[in-house]
Amino acid sequence: MEMLGAILDLGKTILAPISEYYKYHRSVDEHMKNLKRKRDDLECKKSDIELKIRAELLPRKKLKREVKFWLQKVETINADIQNIEQEAERGKYFSRMHVGKFSCKKIQEVAELIDQSCGFGESLVIDPPVSYGDELPTGALVGESTAEITMENIWKHLLDEDCGMIGVYGMGGVGKTTITKHINNRLLKEKEKFNHVIWVTVSKAFDVIKLQNDIASKLDPNPLKSEDETTRAGKLYAALKEMKKWVLILDDLWSAFPLENIGIPEPTSENGCKLVLTTRDAKVCDGMNCKTIKVELLSIKESHDLFLKTVGCDVSNIPEDVVEGVVKQCARLPLAIITIAGSLKNVVDVFEWRNTLNELRTSTKGSAHVDAPVFKSLQFSYERLKDKKLQDCLLCCALYPEDYEIYRDELIEHLIGGKVIENMKSRQEELDQGHTLLNKLENACLLEGGSKDFEIKDILEKRRFVKMHDLIRDMALQIAGAKFLVLEDVPNEEEWGNDVEKVSLMCKRGSKFSYVSPKCPKLSTLLLRGYANIIPDSFFVHLKHLTSLRLIDSFLIRRVPSLAKLTELRSLDLSAESLEEIPHGLEMLVNLRYLNVYSIKTNQEKMPPGILPKLCQLQVLKLPFWGLEVNGEEVVRLKKLEWFEGEFDGVKGFNTYVESLEEGGPGHYIYAVNKKKPASQLGVAELGESVILSDCNICLLPKDVLALIISEGQKCGLSSDYWKKSVWFKGCEEIEYIHSSFDIFSLQSLEILDLYELNNLKGLFREEKVAPAPVVSLGTFSRLKQFSIEFCPNIKKLFPPGLLLDNLEQIRVCDCKQLEEILGGAEASDDEVEEEAKEIVEIFPQLRNLTLEYLPKLKTICSRSNVILCDSLDSIDIFECPKLKRLPLSLHLIDGELSSPPSSLQIYIKKERWELLEWDNHDMKMVLEPFIEWDTSSSQSQLKK
């Protein structure tokens, strides 16, 4: 009987899932009909909300965060439903069971979304936080007396109610932009004077659409979309008119224009607005009806002082007449002084100084495009570089548009492809040489260095760039002469000269590509930007010696003709998001060392076989992450590969490739393996050393992977080369516990852990029945710096107690419906709590950013015996966490008083939620309140619900 009972129990165990699957299979048609009805209801609700948004989203208004988030979830669920409809149409037996189960789940999710839409309150929009403007990087004022007099003159007219428009003019290189940047930053400090400061660089090639876009990009929200100029002008006018008391600074204006054509309200005493422009031509000021202010040349003493300061060494052994002679050749122009003095940095040899003076006196005079004194000094600085690589590097920067921020990584790839940087032992050595060249040009004051912040998953990262002063660019183009062709449109065939070596066609976005077949036997480099439609088949026929071909921001190019004849090509960058197919003839490019087609949106599912093995010189290969698979065995044959991003054609191919890495592999990689390819591609570029996997049975991984990213659903918004030494997994729906699923991978070395849309995830660690808490290996997550978990509906607890997380800098937890606690240990008894309270333990000592959003059951961040010191905190964002009672924040005590939090700290929370929080020390609440930016995205009545 016991055996019979065991057999019956076994039968029930086996039959239960079979019965469940049969139920889903039998009812799939009914479930799909119900799902479609629910989806239609959701679409109606979405349409109603979008209509209301159009009515309410007036200039200077912003969508509530919860509404924006809801719309994103609607898009996601619609994509999921579309995928399941396609699977249902295939009609396979086991597929029908999956469809039935999936549709039941989605019916519930759709119903929840419809319910959520009823809780947005009366309005869908809010007033955004006040944005005064952007502080601009500036050095000290050059020629303090002259510059300060000019600056005070500008300031005086800014405060004059009867003066609405101010024109600052002076010759190129005199310091107009620097002075105006100081004005910009002073306005930001004295906020009571004006409400907003908007800085826009206009430059020589005046473009209405670009100027409208540049102004609108500084507004929040941006009021412009892709409409005609007149409609855009009306919307921009309305947005600026409502803002009031703004200062618009237009730098480097070359021609006057009617304000109404752009959409700029006329500054008046009534609206309190001001327009400041800088230009080389006083006639531009007159044409704009400005009050004109001239920037004068430096005085002789200021010129001398600036020169010696820039040289940076003792020149007492140099005859005074030689020093003064060199200074005199600079013609009292700051740019000329800085560039020539930069070329003499730390030079103490009197013979070299005399030679410099002689060369300056006999150097080429100026041209119609560049003022003679300026050109003479700039050309001299160029010639003093001596190193041809440095000179060629500087000239190549002139191929980019005026005032263009040229990202260093892109420029260096251009220099490598154009043979300015010759072959070295490794790609890294070539990149190092590229950065060295750019550093030297910055030190010689011929390039301006900078960096730009990029926000990636709430993390600010910097990307370095260089800029070229427009006068230096003019000088470079004049030196290059007939060797360079830099235009905004494709020239006629007769305009392509026989001596041209480098061509840059940087047109307005959307321009059509003309049908030409240029004959340029010396052409080695071709840069194209902004073109639409199709490059004609005839275009590349005669360009047989091309070594570098780059499509930059060419968003609308659909097809590139055959490249079969470009056999000398070393660098091919097809960063055009609208490319529909891999170009023909790719297999003939046997000298190719750099291939980038990561933005391509092709209908091809696989890289055509036989191409990659022939590209045996490849060092860098960047392919789309989802949609263009490569064969693992073919990638194995790319022995020189140092950088790889792309998707493998399955687990077997990936394992084959990883096995080959025993002898070494790329120093930078993102590997993707995905059996269920999503409908759209990932927004990812260079994520360091990464792996994206779709199959949880993967047993082979590179040994140097540092970040683990696991996502079942589509993930967007991630970006490039900031996540160094990272790892990425994609599509592991069945994962319940991270630790047990990836026990082959050492979690001790991880720096990033990112979990997204894992519906079955129950925890990071499996809880053993015999232990009160999960058993965690020593050192697990000890190097973790960034942790993110989103849309994981079944996880209740994150980190178990006792886990060392001393390096954790960012924690982001969003939309995990069942989550109750962040760090374990909150369930101790009252006696244990009282005992533990005697010893307070600090946790997360390096924490900078804490984000908790849409966590309806979150009760606690940690136990009462744990606190988070505010020493390193930059931001805390708490939104829709109705059950959270305690913020475990702490500050040092100094003489019995709480120390001040970091000045950079920002706290985002609703006022009602803040008032309900409990504190270990009530003084903490008062100390932190000045650092709060109140979240007003929901009404109080909705909060109480």
HELIX and SHEET records of a PDB file:
HELIX    1   1 GLU A    2  ARG A   26  1                                  25    
HELIX    2   2 VAL A   28  GLU A   56  1                                  29    
HELIX    3   3 ARG A   65  ARG A   90  1                                  26    
HELIX    4   4 TYR A   93  GLN A  116  1                                  24    
HELIX    5   5 SER A  117  GLY A  119  5                                   3    
HELIX    6   6 GLU A  144  LEU A  158  1                                  15    
HELIX    7   7 LYS A  176  LYS A  189  1                                  14    
HELIX    8   8 VAL A  208  ALA A  216  1                                   9    
HELIX    9   9 GLU A  229  MET A  243  1                                  15    
HELIX   10  10 LEU A  259  ILE A  262  1                                   4    
HELIX   11  11 ALA A  282  GLY A  287  1                                   6    
HELIX   12  12 ILE A  300  VAL A  311  1                                  12    
HELIX   13  13 GLU A  320  GLN A  329  1                                  10    
HELIX   14  14 PRO A  334  SER A  343  1                                  10    
HELIX   15  15 VAL A  350  THR A  362  1                                  13    
HELIX   16  16 ALA A  372  GLU A  383  1                                  12    
HELIX   17  17 LYS A  388  CYS A  397  1                                  10    
HELIX   18  18 ARG A  408  GLY A  417  1                                  10    
HELIX   19  19 ARG A  427  ASN A  443  1                                  17    
HELIX   20  20 ASP A  470  ALA A  480  1                                  11    
HELIX   21  21 GLY A  481  LYS A  483  5                                   3    
HELIX   22  22 GLU A  493  GLU A  495  5                                   3    
HELIX   23  23 LEU A  586  MET A  588  5                                   3    
HELIX   24  24 LEU A  612  LYS A  614  5                                   3    
HELIX   25  25 GLY A  632  VAL A  636  1                                   5    
HELIX   26  26 VAL A  651  GLU A  659  1                                   9    
HELIX   27  27 SER A  660  GLU A  663  5                                   4    
HELIX   28  28 ILE A  738  SER A  741  1                                   4    
HELIX   29  29 LEU A  747  SER A  749  5                                   3    
HELIX   30  30 ASP A  830  GLU A  836  1                                   7    
HELIX   31  31 CYS A  870  SER A  872  5                                   3    
HELIX   32  32 LYS A  911  LEU A  916  1                                   6    
HELIX   33  33 HIS A  922  LEU A  928  1                                   7    
HELIX   34  34 GLU A  929  PHE A  931  5                                   3    
HELIX   35  35 GLN A  940  LYS A  944  1                                   5    
SHEET    1   A 2 LYS A  62  LEU A  63  0                                        
SHEET    2   A 2 VAL A 125  ILE A 126 -1                                        
SHEET    1   B 5 HIS A 196  THR A 201  0                                        
SHEET    2   B 5 TRP A 246  ASP A 251  1                                        
SHEET    3   B 5 LYS A 274  THR A 279  1                                        
SHEET    4   B 5 MET A 165  TYR A 169  1                                        
SHEET    5   B 5 LYS A 291  LYS A 294  1                                        
SHEET    1   C 3 ILE A 406  TYR A 407  0                                        
SHEET    2   C 3 ILE A 459  LYS A 467 -1                                        
SHEET    3   C 3 GLU A 448  ILE A 456 -1                                        
SHEET    1   D 9 PHE A 484  LEU A 487  0                                        
SHEET    2   D 9 LYS A 502  LYS A 512  1                                        
SHEET    3   D 9 THR A 525  ILE A 534  1                                        
SHEET    4   D 9 SER A 548  ILE A 552  1                                        
SHEET    5   D 9 SER A 571  LEU A 574  1                                        
SHEET    6   D 9 TYR A 594  ASN A 596  1                                        
SHEET    7   D 9 VAL A 620  LYS A 622  1                                        
SHEET    8   D 9 TRP A 643  PHE A 648  1                                        
SHEET    9   D 9 GLU A 629  VAL A 630  1                                        
SHEET    1   E 4 PHE A 484  LEU A 487  0                                        
SHEET    2   E 4 LYS A 502  LYS A 512  1                                        
SHEET    3   E 4 THR A 525  ILE A 534  1                                        
SHEET    4   E 4 LEU A 556  ARG A 559  1                                        
SHEET    1   F10 PHE A 484  LEU A 487  0                                        
SHEET    2   F10 LYS A 502  LYS A 512  1                                        
SHEET    3   F10 THR A 525  ILE A 534  1                                        
SHEET    4   F10 SER A 548  ILE A 552  1                                        
SHEET    5   F10 SER A 571  LEU A 574  1                                        
SHEET    6   F10 TYR A 594  ASN A 596  1                                        
SHEET    7   F10 VAL A 620  LYS A 622  1                                        
SHEET    8   F10 TRP A 643  PHE A 648  1                                        
SHEET    9   F10 HIS A 668  VAL A 673  1                                        
SHEET   10   F10 SER A 690  ILE A 692  1                                        
SHEET    1   G 9 PHE A 729  LYS A 730  0                                        
SHEET    2   G 9 ALA A 707  SER A 711  1                                        
SHEET    3   G 9 ILE A 752  TYR A 756  1                                        
SHEET    4   G 9 GLN A 786  GLU A 790  1                                        
SHEET    5   G 9 GLN A 810  CYS A 814  1                                        
SHEET    6   G 9 ASN A 849  GLU A 853  1                                        
SHEET    7   G 9 SER A 875  PHE A 879  1                                        
SHEET    8   G 9 GLN A 906  ILE A 909  1                                        
SHEET    9   G 9 ILE A 932  TRP A 934  1                                        
SHEET    1   H 2 LYS A 797  PHE A 799  0                                        
SHEET    2   H 2 GLU A 821  LEU A 823  1                                        
SHEET    1   I 3 VAL A 841  GLU A 842  0                                        
SHEET    2   I 3 ASN A 866  LEU A 869  1                                        
SHEET    3   I 3 LEU A 889  SER A 890  1                                        
SHEET    1   J 2 LEU A 893  ILE A 894  0                                        
SHEET    2   J 2 GLU A 897  LEU A 898 -1                                        
END                                                                             
